[in-house]
Amino acid sequence: MMRNLDLDLLRSFVAVADAGSFAGAASRVHRTQSAVSQQMQRLEAVTGRALFGRDGRHKRLTEDGLRLLTYARRLVALNDEANAALGPGGPTEVVRLGANNDVVDSMLPALLGRIARGHRNILLEIRTGRSPFLMEELERGELDLAITTRDHRSFPRLVLRRSPTVWFCSADFAHRRDAPLPLVLSNEPSLFRGLAIDALDRAGCPWHLAYLSLNLGAIRAAVRAGLGVTARNIEMLTPELRVLSEADGLPPLPNVTFSLFLRTGSGEAARRVFDGLSDVAF
């Protein structure tokens, strides 16, 4: 016989997974800790699987729990999206979203379109900037959500994309393997600056700083002008640029992960946006 999973149980289950404890989940779903505990017992009874193990004071998901979590996020998000699409117009809620400069022209438009279609009464306040500064704003409570390349173990996280990092130069750049590599870099703090310098130093490749800027647009312009080479995620590639590789004598670079973080304590509107993107990869 086909079982119907209770959305209230699944919503509390997702909250426990994100908070790491029944107590933390209780405040998110506006129930008592004992009520959440009883809900999870019911969910385990319905599924016939042990969903939680213990990791000190925190709840750890079992393999079955992790498998269910993927579906639970999607079911809860679809339920909320359907309610938003069919329900009457309500008061507008503001959600403050910070986006890393590197995603503005790539995944951000698709992400904004997804949010707009599923949450008609949510007004997004968009800020763009560099990942470390966005994470600081998130920690200070100035943002509800942030897309960054940084990590934060305390905030719920969705991985949006893992992108290859490559070496970029202008299409007509004359690369000389016998000369120090001219680098176009961001000021500190910068993930890509660190990746580039570390890779070159490990490989024993000589380099020198040719251009330095805080602004990603200026970095693109400097590379297009042929002033040097930069390391960036592959989405930066345009017809005016080309990629240098190991065949050109440059070391490989690691992938970079773009994640969406939800600030703990953000309002219900931000939580709905976050859960609504749980099944999306950009």
N, C-alpha and C positions, 0 to 999 in steps of 0.2 A: 504494500500500500504506500502511495506517495505521501511523504510528510510535508506539511507547510511550516516553514520557519517563521517564527514570530518576529516582526520587525523591531518591536521594542526590545526583545532579547538581543537581537543582532546589534542594535544601536548601543546598548550597554556593553556588549562584547567588544565592539570597536573602541569604546571609551576606555575599557580596562586595558586593551592592548596598547593604546596610546599613552595612558597614564602610568601603566606598569603596576597598578594596584587597584583593589576594590575601592579603597578610600579616595584615591585620586579620581576614579571614574564617577564616584557618587556625586561629586560636586558638578561634574559636567552634564550629567543626565538628570540632575535635580531629584535624586533619590537618596535614601539612607544607605550606609555601607552594607547593612544586613540585607536590605532589599536587593542590592546589586549582587550580593553573594548568592541569594536565593535564585535570582534570575539566571546566574551562571550554572547553578546546579540543575535548573530546569533545562537549560540549553544543552548541557552534557547528556541529560536524560533523553532529550528528543533526538539528538544526533547519535547517541550510543557510543560516543567517543570521549576520552579524556582530553580536554582542551587546554588545561593549565598544569604546569609544574611549578615548583618553588625555586627561586634563586635568591636566597637570603630573605629580605623583606619584600621583594618584588615578585610579581607573578610572571612566569615565563611560559610562553606559548609552546605547546608540543607541536610535533610535525602536523598532526591533524588540526591543531588550532591555527597554525600558520596557513594551512590550506583553506580553512574556512574563512580566515580573515580577508583574503582576497575577494571572495564572493560576498562577504558581509558588507564590505565597503561599497561594492557596486550596487547591491540591493538597496542599502540605505540611501545612497546617492540618487539612484533612479526614483525611489519613492519621493524624495524631497524635490527632485526635478519635476516630477509629474504634478506634485502639489503646487509648485510654483507656476507651472504652465497652465493649469486648469483653475487655480484658485482666483478669487477676486483680487483686484489691485489693492495693495496695502501700503502702509507707510514705507518710504524709501529708507534703506539702511546703508550706511557708508562703511565700506571696507577699504582699509589702507594697504595697498600692495606695493612692495618695493621690488624692482627688477634689475638684475645685473645688466650693465651696458651691453654685454656680449650677446644677450638674447633679444634685444629690442627689435632687430630686423629679422630674426629667425623664428623662434618658438612663441614669442610674446603675442603676435597677432592672432595665432590659432588659439592660444590659451584664453585671450580676452573674448574671442568669439564664443568659445565654449561656455564661459562664465555668463556672458550676456544672454545666451539662449536658455540657460537653465535657471537663471536667477533674475527675473525681470525687475524685481523691486530693490535690487542691490546696486548702489552707485559706487563704482570703483574710483578711488583716489590713487593715481599712479605716480610713483616716484622712481626715477632711474638713478643708478649710481654704481659704485664699486662694491664688490661683495663684502669686504671687511666692514665698511661703513654702514651698509644695509643691515648687517647682522648686529652691529652696535645699536642701530635705531630700533631693531626688533627687540633687543634686550631691554632697552629703555622704555618700551611701550609706545613708541612713536609709529610703529607699523604693526599691522595684524598678521600679514603674510609677507614672505620675502623669498625671491628666487636668487640663490647665491651658489657660488662654488665652494663656500666654506662648510664646515661641519659644526653641528651643535647637538650634543647628546641629550640635552634636556627637552628639546622641542620636538613635537611630532614632525615627521619628515616624509616627503614623497619624492622619489627619484624621477625626474622628468626626462632626462636624457644623459647618456654617456657619450661624449664627443671625442674623436681623435684630436690631438694637438699636433700641429704641423708647423713647419718653417715656411713663412711667406716672404716673397720679394716681388718687385714689380715684374711685369711680363718681359721687359727688356733689360732687366738687371744683369750686369756682367759679374757673375760669381767667380771669385778667384780662390782656388783651394790653397794657393801658396801664400795667402795674406791673411792677417787677422780678420775675423768676420765682423763687419760693422753692424752693431745691434741697434734696433729701434725699440725702446722699452718704456714701460710705465714707471713712475716714481713708486717707491715703497709706500704702503704695503701692496704687493701684487703677486698673485699666484703664478701668472705666466712669466713674469720676470724671474722668479725663483726657479721655475721649471727650466727655462732657457739657460740660465747661468750654470745651474747644477749639471745639466746634461753636457754642456760644452766642457766644463771643468773636469767632469768624470772621464770624458773621452780624450782629454788633453788637447782640445781644439782652442787655439788662441782667438781672442775676440777683443773688441774695443767698443766703447759706447759712442754711437754716432748721433743719436737723437733721444731726448728724454722728454716725456710729457705726462701730465695727469689725465689728459683727454683722449679717449679712444678714437674719436674722429680725427684728431691731429696725428695720432699714430698711424692710422690708415693712410692719411694724406702723405706723411713722410715716406712710408713704404712705397706708395704709388709713384712718388717723385723719384724713387731710386736711391734714397739716402741710406738704405740698409735693409736688414732682414729682421723680422720679428717672429715670435712664437705665439700662436693663437689657435683657438678652436677652429675646426674646418669650416664652420658656417661663415667665417669671414671671407671665404674665397669669392672673388668676383672676376670678370673677364680681364680686368687690368692687372691681376695678380697671378702668380704661379707658385707652385709648391716645390721646395727643395727637399731632397730626401737623402737617404744613406748613400745612394749612387753619386750624390754630389759631395760626399764627404762629411755630412752632418749626422749627428747621433739621433736615434729615435727618441720620441717624446711620449710620455704617458698620456692616457686618456684623462679627460677632466669631466667631473660629474656636476650637473646642474640639478639642484634640489629645491623643492618648495618647502619652506618651513612655516609652521603655524605657531604663533606665540601663545604659550600657555596663559590662559586667562582672557584670551580674545573672546569677543561676543559670539553669539549663536550664528550670526550671519557669516562671519569668517569661517567658522567651523563647517557650515553648509558648503561654502565655496571649496574648502579644502577637501572634504569628503567627496564632493562632486567631481574632483579631478583624480580620484584614486585609481581609476582604470585607464588613464590616458598616458600615452607616451608621445612626446613631441620630438 
